[in-house]
């Protein structure tokens, strides 16, 4: 079980280091357990002006604040690390210190930065920055409803119907001769 002192110590180490500090794998779960137990204790107490209760209440508030500050510092470091990784790569040691949700954040930011760099390069070469994401098509046959890449419902479509849909889906439907592309690639 984690304690207030361990949360505060993790914040202190993170604050005074340039690199991400290694946290125990269950740090967030144990922090939440600590918060829940403190809240439960405070809810059971009848004398809310008892010194012990007041100290525990303040300790809980400080622990929550410390955890928020810790996560905020870590996010800032992850953003910096993502920028460096998109430019020159990343050291394995830095990646190992990320928590699960932080790895997802890191990967998403790196992908976004890399896409931005590709768009910049394309624009510098006279392109538009990014390929057309949607295409105007006419359906050559009945097509039942389906889910797009974001999980949103699309369709159903009847023969002859015109729609503006994602270019990746158009590519699949074109291969099956289910749609005719009306617009031309620029």
C-alpha positions as CSV (number, residue, x, y, z in Angstrom):
1,X,0.0,0.0,0.0
2,X,1.3,3.4,-0.9
3,X,1.5,6.3,1.6
4,X,1.4,10.1,1.4
5,X,5.2,10.2,1.8
6,X,5.7,7.9,-1.2
7,X,3.5,10.1,-3.4
8,X,5.3,13.2,-2.2
9,X,8.7,11.6,-2.7
10,X,7.8,10.5,-6.2
11,X,6.8,14.1,-7.0
12,X,10.0,15.5,-5.5
13,X,12.2,13.1,-7.5
14,X,10.3,13.9,-10.7
15,X,10.5,17.7,-10.1
16,X,14.3,17.7,-9.6
17,X,15.2,15.3,-12.5
18,X,15.3,16.0,-16.2
19,X,14.4,12.4,-17.1
20,X,11.2,10.5,-16.3
21,X,11.5,8.6,-13.0
22,X,10.6,5.0,-12.7
23,X,7.3,4.5,-10.8
24,X,6.1,1.2,-9.5
25,X,3.8,-0.6,-12.0
26,X,0.8,-0.3,-9.7
27,X,1.5,3.3,-8.5
28,X,-1.8,4.7,-9.8
29,X,-3.9,1.9,-8.5
30,X,-2.3,2.0,-5.1
31,X,-2.6,5.8,-5.0
32,X,-6.3,5.4,-5.7
33,X,-6.6,2.8,-2.9
34,X,-4.9,5.2,-0.5
35,X,-7.3,8.0,-1.5
36,X,-10.3,5.7,-1.1
37,X,-9.2,4.4,2.3
38,X,-8.6,8.0,3.6
39,X,-12.0,9.1,2.3
40,X,-13.7,6.1,3.9
41,X,-12.0,6.9,7.2
42,X,-13.0,10.5,7.0
43,X,-16.6,9.5,6.2
44,X,-16.8,7.3,9.3
45,X,-15.6,10.0,11.7
46,X,-18.3,11.8,13.5
47,X,-16.1,14.6,15.1
48,X,-15.0,16.5,12.0
49,X,-13.1,19.0,14.2
50,X,-10.9,16.4,15.8
51,X,-7.2,17.2,15.2
52,X,-6.5,13.7,13.8
53,X,-9.4,14.1,11.3
54,X,-8.3,17.5,10.3
55,X,-4.8,16.3,9.7
56,X,-6.0,13.3,7.7
57,X,-8.2,15.5,5.6
58,X,-5.3,17.9,4.8
59,X,-3.0,15.0,4.1
60,X,-5.6,13.6,1.6
61,X,-5.9,17.0,-0.1
62,X,-2.1,17.3,-0.3
63,X,-1.8,13.7,-1.6
64,X,-4.3,14.3,-4.4
65,X,-2.7,17.6,-5.3
66,X,0.8,16.0,-5.3
67,X,-0.4,13.2,-7.6
68,X,-1.9,15.7,-10.0
69,X,1.3,17.7,-10.0
70,X,3.4,14.6,-10.6
71,X,1.2,13.5,-13.5
72,X,1.4,17.1,-15.0
73,X,5.2,17.1,-14.8
74,X,5.4,13.7,-16.4
75,X,3.1,14.8,-19.3
76,X,5.3,17.7,-19.9
77,X,8.4,15.5,-20.0
78,X,6.6,13.1,-22.3
79,X,5.7,15.9,-24.7
80,X,9.4,16.9,-24.8
81,X,10.5,13.3,-25.2
82,X,8.0,12.8,-28.0
83,X,9.4,15.8,-29.8
84,X,13.0,14.5,-29.5
85,X,11.9,11.0,-30.5
86,X,10.2,12.3,-33.7
87,X,13.4,14.1,-34.6
88,X,16.2,11.7,-33.6
89,X,14.7,8.6,-32.0
90,X,14.4,7.6,-28.4
91,X,16.5,5.7,-25.8
92,X,15.0,2.5,-24.5
93,X,15.6,3.5,-20.9
94,X,13.3,6.5,-21.3
95,X,10.5,4.4,-22.8
96,X,10.7,1.8,-20.0
97,X,9.9,4.5,-17.4
98,X,6.5,5.3,-19.0
99,X,3.3,4.0,-17.4
100,X,0.8,2.3,-19.7
101,X,-1.4,5.3,-20.5
102,X,1.8,7.4,-20.9
103,X,3.1,5.0,-23.6
104,X,-0.2,5.5,-25.5
105,X,0.2,9.3,-25.1
106,X,3.8,9.2,-26.2
107,X,3.0,7.1,-29.3
108,X,0.1,9.3,-30.3
109,X,2.1,12.4,-30.0
110,X,5.1,11.0,-32.0
111,X,2.7,9.8,-34.8
112,X,1.1,13.2,-34.9
113,X,4.5,15.0,-35.0
114,X,5.7,12.6,-37.8
115,X,2.6,13.2,-39.8
116,X,3.0,17.0,-39.4
117,X,6.6,16.7,-40.6
118,X,5.4,14.8,-43.7
119,X,2.7,17.3,-44.4
120,X,5.2,20.1,-44.0
121,X,7.6,18.4,-46.5
122,X,4.8,17.9,-49.0
123,X,3.7,21.5,-48.7
124,X,7.2,22.7,-49.2
125,X,7.3,20.6,-52.4
126,X,4.1,22.4,-53.7
127,X,1.6,19.9,-52.4
128,X,-1.5,20.7,-50.4
129,X,-0.2,19.4,-47.1
130,X,-2.3,16.3,-46.8
131,X,-4.1,14.0,-49.2
132,X,-7.8,14.3,-49.7
133,X,-9.4,12.4,-47.0
134,X,-12.9,12.0,-48.6
135,X,-14.0,11.2,-52.1
136,X,-17.3,11.8,-53.9
137,X,-18.7,8.5,-55.3
138,X,-21.8,7.1,-56.9
139,X,-22.9,3.7,-55.8
140,X,-23.3,1.1,-58.6
141,X,-25.3,-1.3,-56.4
142,X,-27.1,-1.5,-53.1
143,X,-24.6,-1.5,-50.2
144,X,-25.7,-2.3,-46.7
145,X,-24.6,-0.2,-43.7
146,X,-21.2,-0.7,-42.3
147,X,-18.7,0.9,-39.8
148,X,-16.0,3.3,-40.9
149,X,-12.5,3.3,-39.4
150,X,-13.7,5.4,-36.5
151,X,-16.5,3.0,-35.7
152,X,-19.2,5.3,-36.9
153,X,-22.2,3.9,-38.9
154,X,-22.2,4.6,-42.6
155,X,-25.0,3.8,-45.0
156,X,-26.9,1.9,-46.1
157,X,-26.6,3.2,-49.7
158,X,-28.9,2.5,-52.7
159,X,-27.9,2.1,-56.3
160,X,-27.2,5.5,-57.9
161,X,-26.9,7.3,-54.6
162,X,-24.0,9.9,-54.3
163,X,-22.0,10.2,-51.1
164,X,-18.8,11.8,-49.9
165,X,-16.9,9.1,-47.9
166,X,-13.5,8.3,-46.6
167,X,-10.9,7.7,-49.3
168,X,-9.7,4.4,-47.7
169,X,-13.2,3.0,-47.8
170,X,-13.6,4.3,-51.4
171,X,-10.5,2.3,-52.3
172,X,-12.1,-0.9,-50.9
173,X,-15.5,-0.3,-52.5
174,X,-13.9,0.5,-55.9
175,X,-12.0,-2.8,-55.9
176,X,-15.3,-4.6,-55.5
177,X,-16.9,-2.4,-58.3
178,X,-19.5,-1.2,-55.9
179,X,-18.8,2.5,-56.4
180,X,-17.7,4.9,-59.2
181,X,-15.5,7.8,-58.2
182,X,-17.0,11.1,-59.3
183,X,-14.3,13.5,-58.2
184,X,-10.7,13.3,-59.5
185,X,-7.6,13.2,-57.3
186,X,-6.0,16.6,-57.3
